[in-house]
C-alpha cells in the first residue's frame, strides 16, 4: 500500500539568485560608468521596495561570505512570470554585465498540512504564505531532500509517523523564536532539490546553533540530505556605493 502524500498550501513564488562580481572588469570602468551602473541598481531596488510596500511581493539582498558567490538576492512574487520579469530586467541592467551567475533556486512558499491548520484565508495563514522577508543582519540558505534509500525512505513512511517526526522537529525550531526566522519553500518540479530553507538572524551564531541542534532530530538525522549552504550579511541600499567602490 502506497504511503499517503501530504497536502500543501502554496503561496508566493520564490527565486534565490546568486551572482559573482567580475571585479577586474568592474575596476576598469570609469568613475562615471560605475556610478551610472550603481544608480541603475538602486533604481531597481527602489522599484522592488515599492512592490513590497504594496504587499505584492518581497525581496532581500545579502553579501555572501566565502567564494561561492558575492551577492544573494531573494525575491518573492505572486506569479512565476513576475520572477521571470525581475530576472530579465535585472539581467538587462548595466551592473549585471559585470556579474556571473553562481547559483539559483526556484521554489514556492509552502505550508504542509501534517497537523491542524488554520483555514487558507485566515490572515495568519496568508501572512505565512505571503511573507514580507525580514531585513535582519544575517541570512543562511540551503536546499534539502528527504532520503529515500532502503529502510530510510521518507516517502514510504506512514503519514502519522511523518507527522510525529516533523512535530518533534518543529519543537526544536520554536526554541529559537525571536532569534531566527525561517521561510520554507517547496521545489518539487521546480528545481533539483525538494525544499529550500532560508534562515534570518540578528546574531549570526544563532544560524549555526539552530542547524546544529536540528541535525540531532530524528527527521534530519535519518532522513535529511542537504545541499550547499550560503551565508551572507545584509547589504543595504545606502551601503551599495561603499561596497562597490574601487
N, C-alpha and C positions, 0 to 999 in steps of 0.2 A: 504494500500500500504506500503510495507516494506521500511524502510529508506535505503538510498544508502550507501554502505560501501566505505571507503576511500582506495585508492591505496597507497601502501607504497614502498619506495626504501629501500632495506636492504643491510647492509654492513658486517662488521666483526662480528663474534660470540663472545659472552661475558660471562665470568664467574666471579662472585664475590664469593670468597672463604674466609670464616671467621673461625678462629681457636682460641681455648683457650689453653694456655700453662699449662701443668702439672708441676708447679714449684717444687713441693715436689720431684717428681721423677727426675726432671732435676738437682736439687741440690745434689742428691745422687750420681751422676756420678763423676768420677774422672776428674781432670782438662784436662787430655789428651783426654778423651772420649767426653767431652763437646766441646773442641776445634776442634776435628775431625768432629763433627756434624755441628758446625758453619761453618767450611771450606766447607763442602759439600753444605750447604745452599748458601754460597757465590758463589760457582761454578755454581749453578743453576741460580742465579741472573746474573752472567756474561754471561751465555748461553742465557738467555732471553734478555739481553741487546744487544747481537749480532743480535738476530732476529729483535729487534726494529731498530737497526742501518740499517738493510737491508730493513726496512719498510715492513716487513712481519708480523707485529703484534705489540702489545704494552703491557705494564704492569706497575702497581704501587704497592707499599707496604706501609701500614699505621699501626700505633699503635692505637688500638681502645681505646677510653676513656669510662670508665664505666665497668659494669660487664657482658655485653652481649658477649664480645669476647676480645681477646688480639691483634690479628693480622687480618688485612683485605687486602687480595690480590685481585687485579682486573686484569684480563687477556683479551686481545683481540686477536683473531686469524681468519684467512680466512675460516677455516672449523671447524665444531663441533668435528671432530675426533682429531684435534690438541688440543682442550681444554681437551679432554679425556686423550690424551698423557701427557699433562702438569700435570694434576691432578694425574695420575697414577705414573709418575716419581717422583713427589713430595712426594706422599704417601709412596713410597719405600725408601725414604731417612731416614737417622738416626734421623735427627731432627724431622721428622713427627711422630716418635714413641712417642714423648713427647707432642703431640698436640691432642686436642679433637675437633671434628667438632662442630661448633657453629651455623653456618648458611651458606647456599649457594644459589646462584641465577643464573639461566641460561637464556640468552636472546640474542638479536641481535641488533646491532646499527640500528636505524630506522629513516627515514625521511618520514613524512606523506605529501601527495600531496593535502593539503587543499587549497593552494594558488598557484600562479605561481611559477614554479620550474625551475631551470636550468636543462639541459639535464643530464642524468645519467653519461655520460662520460666527463662532464665538470670537469676540475681539481678542482674547488672549491667544487663541489658536492662530488667528490671522496675523498677529504680531510675530509669532514664531515662524510662520510660513513666509512672511514678507518683512524680514528684519532690516532695520537700519543698522548697518555694521558699526560696532564700537570703534571710536578713534582713540584706542589705547596705545601705549608706547611700544608694545612688542606683539608680534604675531608669529604663529607657527602653523604651517600647512603640511599635511601629508595624505597620500591616498592609501587605501587599505582594501583587503579582501577578507572573506571568511574562508577558512581552509576547507578543502573537500577531498581529503586523502584518507583512504582506509576507514578506520573507526572514528577518525577525527574529521568527519564530514558534517559541517554545519547544516547543509541542506537536506540531510537525511534525518535530522533530529526532530522529535515530536514538537509541535507548536508550543505546548505548555513548558517543555524543557527549555526551549529557546527563550521564551518569555521570562522564565525564572532566572536564567543566566544573565539576561540583559537588565533585569531589575536589580540584581546584585551589583552589576557593573555601574548602573546609574547612581547607586548609593555612594559609591566612591567618588563619582564626579560631583555630587551635590555637596560634598565636604569642602569643595573649592568655590562655592557660591560667593560672589563678590570679589574673588581673586582671579578667576578665569571665566571667560565667556566662550561658549562653544557653538559653532554652526556646523551641522551635519548636512552634507549634500549627497544625493544618490546619483550614481552614474552608470547604472545598468543600461547598456545600449548606447551610451553617450561617449564613454572613454574606456581606457584599458583596464582600469580598476573598478571596484564596485561602489566605493564610497570615498568622499573626500572629507577630511576632518580639519577644520580651521579653528585655532585657539587664539584668544586675545588675552593679554595680561599687562598690568602696570609694572609688575615685578617679573622680569624675565625668568627668574629661577622657579617661579610657580609653574611655568610650562614644563620644565624638567620634572618637577615633583609630581604633577598630575599624570603625566605619561608614564613615569616610572611606577607609580603606585598602581595604576590601572593595568599594567602588564601582569601583575600578580593575580588579577581577577581571572577566574577560570575561562571566561569567554574570550579573553585575549591570550592567556597562556596556552590554551589548547587549540583555539580556532582562529586566531588573528594572524594575518600576513600583511606586512607593511612595506610601502614603497619609500621613495626618497623623502627626507624631511627638509623643509625650507624654513629658516627662521629669519626674521627681519625686524628692523627698528623703524618706527613711523617717520615718513617724510612728509612734512607739512608744506603746503603751497608757499608759505613765506620763507621756507628754508631752501627752496629749489635753486635759487641763484647761487647761494654759497656752495651747495652740493656740486653744482655743475661748473663752478668757476675753475679756471686753469691758471 
